[in-house]
Amino acid sequence: MNAMTLDMAAIRADFPGLRTADGRAWHYLDSGATAQKPQAVIDACARAMGVDYATVHRGVYARSAEMTLAYEAARRTVAQFIGGAEHEIVFTRGATEAINLVAASWGGANLKAGDRILLSTLEHHSNIVPWQLLRDRVGVEIDVCPLTEDGQIDLVAAEQMLTPAHKLVALAHVSNVLGGVLHVEHIVALAKSVGAKVLIDGCQAVPRIAVDVAALGCDFYAFSAHKLYGPTGIGALWAKAEILDAMPPWQGGGSMIDRVTFERTTYAPAPTRFEAGTPAIVEAIGFAAAVDYVQAIGLAAIHAHEARLVAQLRGELARMADVRVFGPDNAAGIVSFALDGVHPHDLGTILDEADVAIRAGHHCAQPLMDHLGVPATTRASFGLYSDESDIAALIAGIERTKRIFG
Ligand SMILES: Cc1ncc(COP(=O)(O)O)c(C=O)c1O
């Protein structure tokens, strides 16, 4: 076994969620929605919630001091994972909150009526609606970059669309529906040429691609722990230190302050300034455990493994005359398709009877569904624990569905 080959038996044994409650193999093909958790993450969370449990940042007793060290060590781990510095990482509830934070704080302070933001047709609602809320607040304009024929963000069109009025380009690193991978360095170069900042929604990228924010050159990078084999309820916003330091707070409360009087309040430095209230302590520890788990396996090997699965599934689906496969051939970890004459929800229900879990719906990307001309797609998304048996079960389930629907 070389470094690019995963030890699948060992990996699958790490994930208790890959079996049904009565012990059958479960073909989980919905990791794009949320990933199953390895035992190491479950154990880290149980310990943090059990024998190690205490609050952070204010206790005078030893356990609280230790928990504070663990919480800040988690921030360091998450920062190192994407090539950032620890003071550039804000723990948020997830990618959605991270993007809302940038829109409310940076957007509110830096954008004005007439400024423009460039999004794309394939964005998740989390990278659309926060900017619409900002539009309602300050009057910015939103432009939508079209897609290429095979469903990738069209960078030639982006170059033509960008003007000095554009102050922000906000795009997904990996599409949660089509799996296409954005050439981030390219869009950063285009954005910088007109003086725009770049926010990358890295939700679907961090579980599948090694990310180095310094090399990418973006200004903001947002992601969630739960798609990265970590707990729900936590994610991260990375922002360049000079940008984060200058951003005003967006939520007020405990922890984020320096000094409070009824006349005036001063704030803690970043990133604490953006973490009002008791933070998600247990989740932060679990987040770091997930990062450790993924790094021990290696993202290059995970990416190669998922690429093989994508190629196999796309190949098998392409051989079916009644299946339309969306997205580019080199998609990362995600395959969306439509079966003629069968609604994705019906297909999903029949697959569920065979212990195959896929996602059917608009995937929080309704503008993309409109563009594809479908109300919904069926989406199979892989994790590092997925294997050929999952694809075989999916294909068998599709064949069975076709027989049922005649
Ligand atoms: C590309 C993308 N962006 C943003 C999100 C939102 O992530 P969360 O719901 O964890 O905040 C998702 C989740 O599906 C996603 O796939």
The ligand as an ORCA input file, in Angstrom:
! r2SCAN-3c Opt
* xyz 0 1
  C     -20.718     25.098     -0.504
  C     -21.408     25.254      0.818
  N     -21.415     26.453      1.396
  C     -22.007     26.667      2.583
  C     -22.651     25.651      3.247
  C     -23.289     25.931      4.570
  O     -22.652     25.210      5.558
  P     -23.264     25.154      7.044
  O     -24.704     24.771      6.881
  O     -22.453     24.115      7.726
  O     -23.105     26.510      7.636
  C     -22.697     24.388      2.666
  C     -23.441     23.287      3.319
  O     -24.088     22.506      2.659
  C     -22.051     24.179      1.420
  O     -22.036     22.972      0.845
*
